[in-house]
Each structure stands twice: as structure tokens, then as C-alpha cells.
């Protein structure tokens, strides 16, 4: 039996998967933001990024989900903002921009899964907030695509390039 063929990811995820406060993992920590670019360098206005990360102590377990639902209609109304789950989901805006508010992970990186139109499979990458031994295993020009730029205290920028000269390093976990 042959496996079921892949289909492009979305566009349903743009309105079905994001939830209010999806990028607000923790208050008082750091902000990581950036853009998603296609192969020509144009912004991708309908991508969705999922984030997983350890807490500041390096614990990857996280708390159980903290989504709140409206008691009348059951719709998701956001996070309660107390427990750190280590999970976030953020759509890009019309300019391809996304923002995540979180804590500095004890592992040194934030894992990212990118969904975008035209992709047959979602893409996995990481955001490193500082130099890390893993980056030494890659050619320096490729390692730079995984390293966030510190813009000012507690604010980092990380752009995702799906293809082209500046293509972000993506991991194959298949």
C-alpha cells in the first residue's frame, strides 16, 4: 500500500488554529519578533508559527494547557497567563510579521514549526538567543540563520526565510 500523498498546508490554519494571546507565553520576560519571507524575499502574510521551548531551568515538560474558553459559546478567549506551558502559536500579519513574548529558555533555543501556503510539509527550525555549541557544527553562514539578533535589552529579532540566499536552516525530523 502506498502512503497518502501530501497536500499543501492550509490555508485553513490562518483562521482555524490561531487563538487570542497565542504568542504571549509569559509576561516580564523577553520579546522575540520577526518576519517570514518567501523565496523572492517578499513577506508571507498568512504563515503560522508554532513555538515549543523549555522553561528557564531547562525543563521541557511545561504546564498543562492554559487556554480559557467562553462559558457561553465555548470559543477560545485566550490564556489565563499564570502557568508557563512552553507552547505558543502565532500567525503572521499582513506584512509577514510575528511576535512572541516568553521567558529565556534554559536550553538556549526555542523550537519553531512553520506552516505556510504552498508547503507540502511544515518546516522545523530553532531560534538561538546566543552562541551555542550546536551552532559550531554548521558552516558559519548557515549557523547565522539560526541566531536571533539582539536589538536591545530583552528584545530579539529572528526572520524566517523559506528559500533563497538567506534560507533558514530547517531540520528533518522525519
VENBELVEN-V578565 format. One record per helix or strand of 2 or more residues. SS is the DSSP state (alpha for helix, beta for strand). FROM is the first residue (numbers start at 1). TO is the last residue. If there is no record, write none. Layout:
ss:SS from:FROM to:TO
ss:SS from:FROM to:TO
This chain:
ss:alpha from:13 to:16
ss:beta from:30 to:37
ss:beta from:48 to:53
ss:beta from:67 to:69
ss:beta from:76 to:79
ss:beta from:87 to:91
ss:beta from:97 to:102
ss:beta from:109 to:115
ss:beta from:123 to:128
ss:alpha from:133 to:137
ss:alpha from:140 to:146
ss:beta from:149 to:152
ss:beta from:155 to:157
ss:beta from:160 to:161
